[in-house]
Structure formats: structure tokens, C-alpha cells
Amino acid sequence: MNEATLYHLFRENLVYLEFGNQTALRPFNLTVHQFDALCLLSENEGIRMGELKDKLLSDNSKITRTVDFLEREGFAKRVPDPNDRRAQTVIITEAGGQLRKEATAVHREYLNQKFNTLSDSEKEQLHTLLTKLRVAHE
């Protein structure tokens, strides 16, 4: 099997997963990117905009729009970084934490439906292969 065939199959699966995830998150009025941002914010007690951008593999304008939306909806807020007055840290609000919790339950159910077509050993094998491919990008 050639690399182009693998790439197209991988890309096709990614598109289907993203579309299904968008559909699952629609009742929460969240995009996948906004949901991912909420998840990262909930894992940290504050994260700088640049770090959030890097972790989401985003660009400056998209991360600004994402944080603008989350802040406007009351799910996150920007605060001055205590270690650098020139920087801003983004923190999740209580409402954002609750939304993330509810959306995560639906997100996990969606993923369970899709990945339960694989056996546990196939999931382990896929994890190993994807990790190996991911490391090649670093």
C-alpha cells in the first residue's frame, strides 16, 4: 500500500470524525476548536494565549476569535499574567467548566460509538501506530 492511499484513508476518517464531533457538539453551540479550548483551560489554572494557540495547533487570529467567543459567552476570561504584565492568561469560568463537563459526556459517547468498532487490541495497535507517526512530526 502506498503512502498516498494511507494518507487519503487517514484524512477521510479524520473528516468523518470531525463532522460527527461537530454534530455532537452543536446542541452546546460549540465548535470542535472551542470545545478543545475549554478542555485545555479546564486542565490548567490559567494558560497564556500563545501557549493555548500552540497546544491547539492554531494561528493567532483563530485563537483570538475562539477566546473572544468563550469570553463573550461567559465561559472563559482573560486576566493579566501574574508573571508578565504584557501577557494575558485565559482561565475557565464556572459556567465554562459546567459546559465542558456536559459537552465532554456527549463527546465521549460519540467517540465510544465510533471506536467500539475496534477491539481493545486493535485500539492499542492504532494508538501505537498513531503515536509513532506523531513523533515523526516533532
C-alpha positions in Angstrom: 0.0 0.0 0.0 1.4 3.4 -0.9 1.6 6.5 1.3 -1.0 8.4 -0.7 -3.6 5.7 -0.2 -2.8 5.7 3.6 -3.0 9.5 3.7 -6.4 9.7 1.9 -7.8 6.9 4.2 -6.5 8.7 7.3 -7.8 12.1 6.1 -11.2 10.6 5.2 -11.5 9.1 8.7 -10.4 12.4 10.3 -13.1 14.3 8.3 -15.8 11.9 9.3 -14.7 12.1 13.0 -14.6 15.9 12.9 -18.0 16.2 11.2 -19.6 13.8 13.8 -18.0 15.6 16.6 -19.3 18.9 15.3 -22.8 17.4 15.1 -22.5 16.1 18.7 -21.3 19.5 20.0 -24.0 21.5 18.1 -26.5 21.5 21.0 -23.9 23.2 23.1 -23.3 25.9 20.5 -19.6 24.9 20.4 -17.3 24.2 17.6 -14.7 21.4 18.0 -12.0 24.1 18.3 -13.9 25.9 21.1 -14.6 22.6 22.9 -10.9 21.7 22.7 -10.0 25.1 24.1 -12.4 24.6 27.0 -10.8 21.2 27.7 -7.3 22.7 27.8 -8.5 25.6 30.0 -10.1 23.1 32.4 -6.8 21.2 32.7 -4.9 24.4 33.7 -5.4 27.1 36.2 -4.6 29.6 33.6 -2.9 29.4 30.2 -1.3 32.1 28.1 -2.8 32.9 24.8 0.4 31.8 22.9 0.5 28.5 24.7 -3.2 27.9 24.1 -2.6 28.7 20.4 0.3 26.2 20.2 -1.5 23.4 22.0 -4.5 23.8 19.7 -2.2 23.9 16.6 -3.9 27.2 15.8 -3.0 30.6 14.5 -3.2 33.9 16.3 -6.4 35.1 14.7 -8.3 31.9 15.2 -7.3 31.6 18.9 -8.3 35.3 19.4 -11.7 34.6 17.9 -12.1 31.5 20.0 -11.2 33.2 23.2 -13.4 36.2 22.2 -16.3 33.8 21.8 -15.7 32.0 25.1 -15.3 35.3 26.9 -18.4 36.8 25.4 -20.5 33.8 26.4 -19.1 33.8 29.9 -17.2 30.5 29.6 -13.7 32.0 30.0 -12.0 35.2 30.8 -8.7 36.9 30.2 -6.7 38.1 33.2 -3.3 39.7 33.4 -0.5 37.2 33.7 1.0 37.5 37.2 4.5 36.8 35.9 4.4 39.1 32.8 2.3 42.3 32.8 2.5 42.4 29.0 0.8 39.0 28.6 -2.7 37.7 29.3 -3.7 34.4 30.8 -7.0 32.8 29.9 -8.9 31.0 32.7 -12.1 29.0 32.5 -15.2 30.2 34.4 -17.6 28.2 36.5 -20.1 28.3 33.6 -17.4 27.2 31.2 -16.4 24.3 33.5 -20.0 23.2 33.6 -20.4 23.4 29.8 -17.2 21.5 29.3 -18.4 18.8 31.6 -21.8 18.4 29.8 -20.2 18.6 26.4 -17.5 16.1 27.3 -20.1 13.5 28.2 -21.7 13.8 24.8 -18.2 13.9 23.1 -17.1 10.7 24.9 -20.4 8.9 23.9 -19.8 9.8 20.3 -16.2 8.6 20.4 -17.3 5.3 22.1 -19.8 4.7 19.3 -17.1 5.2 16.6 -14.2 3.5 18.3 -16.1 0.5 19.6 -15.9 -1.0 16.1 -12.3 -1.8 17.1 -11.3 -4.5 19.6 -9.2 -3.5 22.6 -6.1 -4.9 20.9 -6.8 -3.0 17.7 -7.2 0.2 19.7 -3.8 -0.4 21.3 -2.3 -1.1 17.9 -3.8 2.1 16.5 -2.6 4.1 19.4 0.9 2.7 19.0 1.0 3.5 15.3 -0.5 7.0 15.6 1.9 7.8 18.4 4.8 6.6 16.2 3.6 8.8 13.3 3.1 11.8 15.7 6.6 11.5 17.0 7.9 11.7 13.4 6.4 15.2 13.2 8.3 16.6 16.2 
